[in-house]
């Protein structure tokens, strides 16, 4: 941390001098330099997190200025206050300085135009070079370091807000890896499980399919690069999990990530889908952009809410819904990591998606033998069973998913403590099962 602070202090001093010099040169004031290029940047400290970012991407003079411009509002916002000066001829801020005003932040916030002014001044050729640096194929964008956002339709490209990603803000300042959490701008949540593969009860064909996903994650480098299959195979792996709720789809996604040391993010589709034109794509882009260069597994739960069958374009709403599906299809296909879609019904998924899955895996309701394993694995030794209870008999007689069995056991635990019971009784188990059947709209008389 200390090394990083020293490195950033040196970079801030350099950036402040660059900004001051640019303003002096622009307004023809007395200045000891004839061009900002005469102000050499400080040596990069390999021992600092900031220095490592600069060296990793071999940043040039202009790129270092733009990176610092994006960081400054977060660590030394007063440095940009000199850009608040007004044009006396028009009694308004200088257009060439760019900038935008935040909701709660009272300082100057930069835009692409601000970057162009500092780096290029009135040099049109250098301005075009800044524009190129803001394009999607530059490492600033492709590595999700910083980007321009929210420049309106038909407005100048460089008028967009210059925003550094939370990941690189953390990396350049604290040196820590930032793991985003669920919020309105990032509608996805990191999910984990304390369970292991031994706790997952699924048929053998399902486990066999899951082993292929694990093998891909462990050996994709060999397959794509060493064997040269990247010529004909798109990066990434796409899988569809389908089956009734509670059959282990979410748990399986967590276990895949846990087994190979990757984070799993569940996408909240209620936050993704919007009735406003363009918002759904924007929300999806936020997730995919942040995940693009990370080893994340993206898990879309209840995916049929968004990935349903495309409709006939009978209205503008239908056409726009189809546009959202097409956009999503493209982002999933281009994503270099693993994407897992979970649905209750395979028939709810558009065929255009299905053709692009590397695997389609059915998670059925467990059979009696699997239910026996689930009951036996889930009931802890601390919950003593009445000797009259035959778990195999209960498993055979009552068709429940793993999720439903967990709910029954939770109910039993609460009732035992509530009524000061020492043992799990059969009537107590049956009450819990009856409660679960009611949720599903089933009427079942249990003796």
Order of alpha helices (4+ residues) and beta strands (2+ residues): alpha-alpha-alpha-beta-beta-alpha-alpha-alpha-beta-beta-alpha-beta-alpha-beta-alpha-beta-alpha-alpha-beta-alpha-alpha-beta-alpha-beta-alpha-alpha-alpha-alpha
